[in-house]
């Protein structure tokens, strides 16, 4: 019978007879937990896929009946017959800027440079903040879009704002499913969360309540 080996943290094969009992138990328990979590992850992926298939089925039926399930851009919502179960599908849209934003920035900064004194100092600071990278090295979309709301009608500024608008691209990001329930139609909906942290919090709260 060939000797059993275990792989250590350096990737080396160590004969099992030289591994302490505690280390063997630690390895066994870690792998048991991993297997359990991977199994649940696979089940959640199956739940997610089957739920989306159910939503697609209802959307197809609604289309045949000329029923509107929800808003634009892929969002929808529907309830059970007793209105105590509510399902929602929220499509998130990401906003990005293309290379034209750089040209718009140069034009805005040139416009502000000619008016960098007196009452226009506040405008200069707004522009500097809008194009200043955040701590993660990215531009703040909210600050850049905030420039579009400024009431400035100078042709040079208007042209720059038009260029910012042209540089905006949107793409569909994550799609979030919501499953909510309530006991009666007069109660508030509560989300059914498939979240291990939520389970832990509820278990902790139940334990405290039992004391």
C-alpha positions as CSV (number, residue, x, y, z in Angstrom):
1,X,0.0,0.0,0.0
2,X,1.5,3.3,-1.1
3,X,2.2,5.9,1.6
4,X,-0.3,8.8,1.9
5,X,0.9,12.4,1.5
6,X,-0.5,15.8,2.3
7,X,0.4,19.0,0.5
8,X,1.7,21.8,2.8
9,X,1.5,25.6,2.4
10,X,4.6,25.6,0.3
11,X,3.3,23.1,-2.2
12,X,5.5,20.3,-0.8
13,X,4.4,16.7,-0.3
14,X,4.6,15.7,3.3
15,X,4.2,12.0,4.4
16,X,0.9,11.9,6.4
17,X,2.6,10.1,9.2
18,X,4.6,13.2,9.9
19,X,1.6,15.5,10.1
20,X,0.2,16.2,13.5
21,X,-3.3,15.0,14.4
22,X,-4.5,18.6,15.0
23,X,-3.2,19.7,11.5
24,X,-5.0,16.7,9.9
25,X,-8.2,17.6,11.7
26,X,-7.9,21.3,10.7
27,X,-7.4,20.3,7.1
28,X,-10.4,17.9,7.2
29,X,-12.8,20.4,8.8
30,X,-11.7,23.2,6.4
31,X,-12.4,21.0,3.4
32,X,-15.7,19.8,4.8
33,X,-16.8,23.4,5.2
34,X,-15.6,24.3,1.7
35,X,-17.5,21.3,0.2
36,X,-20.7,22.4,2.1
37,X,-20.4,26.0,0.9
38,X,-19.6,25.0,-2.7
39,X,-22.7,22.8,-2.7
40,X,-24.9,25.6,-1.5
41,X,-23.4,27.9,-4.0
42,X,-24.3,25.5,-6.8
43,X,-27.9,25.3,-5.3
44,X,-28.2,29.1,-5.3
45,X,-27.0,29.3,-8.9
46,X,-29.7,26.8,-9.8
47,X,-32.3,28.8,-7.8
48,X,-31.3,31.9,-9.6
49,X,-31.5,30.3,-13.1
50,X,-34.8,28.7,-12.3
51,X,-36.2,32.0,-11.0
52,X,-35.2,33.9,-14.1
53,X,-36.8,31.2,-16.2
54,X,-40.0,31.6,-14.2
55,X,-39.9,35.4,-14.7
56,X,-39.3,35.0,-18.4
57,X,-42.3,32.6,-18.6
58,X,-44.6,35.2,-16.9
59,X,-43.3,38.0,-19.1
60,X,-44.1,36.0,-22.2
61,X,-47.6,35.3,-20.9
62,X,-48.0,39.0,-20.0
63,X,-47.0,39.9,-23.5
64,X,-49.7,37.7,-25.0
65,X,-52.3,39.3,-22.7
66,X,-51.1,42.8,-23.3
67,X,-50.2,43.2,-19.6
68,X,-47.5,45.5,-18.4
69,X,-45.4,44.0,-15.7
70,X,-43.3,47.1,-14.9
71,X,-41.1,49.9,-15.9
72,X,-38.6,50.5,-18.7
73,X,-35.1,49.1,-19.2
74,X,-35.8,45.6,-18.2
75,X,-37.3,46.3,-14.7
76,X,-40.5,44.5,-13.7
77,X,-42.6,43.6,-10.7
78,X,-45.5,41.3,-10.0
79,X,-47.4,39.9,-7.0
80,X,-49.2,36.7,-6.1
81,X,-53.0,36.5,-6.3
82,X,-53.3,37.3,-2.6
83,X,-50.8,40.2,-2.9
84,X,-48.6,38.8,-0.2
85,X,-45.7,37.6,-2.3
86,X,-43.9,40.2,-4.5
87,X,-41.2,39.5,-7.1
88,X,-39.1,42.2,-8.6
89,X,-36.4,42.3,-11.2
90,X,-34.2,45.4,-11.1
91,X,-31.8,46.0,-14.0
92,X,-28.9,48.1,-13.1
93,X,-27.4,50.3,-15.8
94,X,-23.8,51.5,-15.8
95,X,-22.8,54.8,-17.2
96,X,-19.4,55.3,-18.8
97,X,-17.7,58.2,-20.7
98,X,-15.7,57.7,-23.9
99,X,-12.6,59.6,-25.2
100,X,-14.6,62.7,-25.9
101,X,-14.8,63.4,-22.2
102,X,-11.1,64.4,-22.3
103,X,-11.7,67.0,-25.0
104,X,-14.7,68.3,-23.1
105,X,-12.5,68.6,-20.0
106,X,-9.9,70.6,-21.9
107,X,-12.6,73.0,-23.2
108,X,-14.2,73.4,-19.8
109,X,-10.8,74.1,-18.1
110,X,-9.9,76.6,-20.9
111,X,-13.2,78.4,-20.3
112,X,-12.7,78.6,-16.6
113,X,-9.1,79.7,-16.9
114,X,-10.2,82.9,-18.6
115,X,-12.6,83.6,-15.7
116,X,-10.6,82.4,-12.7
117,X,-11.0,85.5,-10.6
118,X,-13.7,87.2,-8.5
119,X,-17.1,85.5,-8.5
120,X,-15.9,82.7,-10.9
121,X,-13.5,81.2,-8.3
122,X,-16.4,78.9,-7.1
123,X,-16.9,77.8,-10.7
124,X,-13.2,77.0,-11.1
125,X,-13.3,74.9,-7.9
126,X,-16.4,73.0,-9.1
127,X,-14.6,72.1,-12.4
128,X,-11.4,71.1,-10.6
129,X,-13.4,68.8,-8.3
130,X,-15.4,67.3,-11.2
131,X,-12.3,66.1,-13.0
132,X,-10.3,65.2,-9.9
133,X,-9.8,61.4,-9.6
134,X,-11.3,59.8,-6.5
135,X,-9.2,57.7,-4.1
136,X,-9.6,54.7,-6.4
137,X,-8.2,56.6,-9.4
138,X,-11.6,57.0,-11.2
139,X,-13.6,60.1,-12.1
140,X,-16.8,60.8,-10.2
141,X,-19.7,60.5,-12.6
142,X,-21.9,62.4,-10.2
143,X,-19.6,65.4,-10.2
144,X,-19.2,65.4,-14.0
145,X,-23.0,65.1,-14.5
146,X,-23.4,68.0,-12.0
147,X,-21.7,70.3,-14.4
148,X,-24.6,69.7,-16.9
149,X,-27.0,71.3,-14.4
150,X,-25.1,74.6,-14.1
151,X,-26.9,77.5,-15.6
152,X,-24.1,78.8,-17.9
153,X,-25.1,79.9,-21.4
154,X,-21.7,80.9,-22.8
155,X,-21.3,79.2,-26.2
156,X,-17.9,77.8,-25.2
157,X,-19.4,76.2,-22.1
158,X,-22.5,74.9,-23.9
159,X,-20.4,73.3,-26.5
160,X,-18.3,71.5,-23.8
161,X,-21.5,70.3,-22.1
162,X,-22.8,69.0,-25.4
163,X,-19.6,67.0,-25.8
164,X,-20.0,65.5,-22.3
165,X,-23.5,64.4,-23.2
166,X,-22.2,62.8,-26.5
167,X,-19.5,61.0,-24.5
168,X,-22.0,59.2,-22.3
169,X,-22.5,55.5,-22.9
170,X,-24.8,53.2,-20.9
171,X,-24.6,49.5,-20.7
172,X,-26.7,47.0,-18.8
173,X,-25.0,45.9,-15.6
174,X,-26.1,43.5,-12.8
175,X,-29.7,42.3,-12.7
176,X,-31.0,42.0,-9.1
177,X,-33.9,39.7,-8.1
178,X,-36.1,40.6,-5.2
179,X,-38.4,38.2,-3.4
180,X,-40.6,39.7,-0.7
181,X,-43.4,38.4,1.5
182,X,-45.9,39.7,4.1
183,X,-48.5,38.0,6.3
184,X,-51.4,40.3,5.3
185,X,-52.0,43.0,2.7
186,X,-51.9,45.6,5.4
187,X,-48.4,44.6,6.5
188,X,-45.1,45.7,5.1
189,X,-43.1,43.5,2.7
190,X,-40.0,41.8,4.0
191,X,-37.3,40.6,1.7
192,X,-36.3,36.9,1.6
193,X,-32.6,37.2,1.7
194,X,-30.3,34.5,0.5
195,X,-27.4,35.8,2.5
196,X,-25.3,33.9,5.0
197,X,-24.7,37.2,6.9
198,X,-28.5,37.7,7.3
199,X,-28.9,34.1,8.5
200,X,-26.2,34.7,11.1
201,X,-27.7,37.9,12.3
202,X,-31.2,36.3,12.7
203,X,-29.7,33.4,14.6
204,X,-27.8,35.7,16.9
205,X,-31.0,37.8,17.5
206,X,-33.0,34.6,18.2
207,X,-30.3,33.5,20.7
208,X,-30.4,36.8,22.5
209,X,-34.2,36.6,22.6
210,X,-34.0,33.2,24.2
211,X,-31.8,34.4,27.1
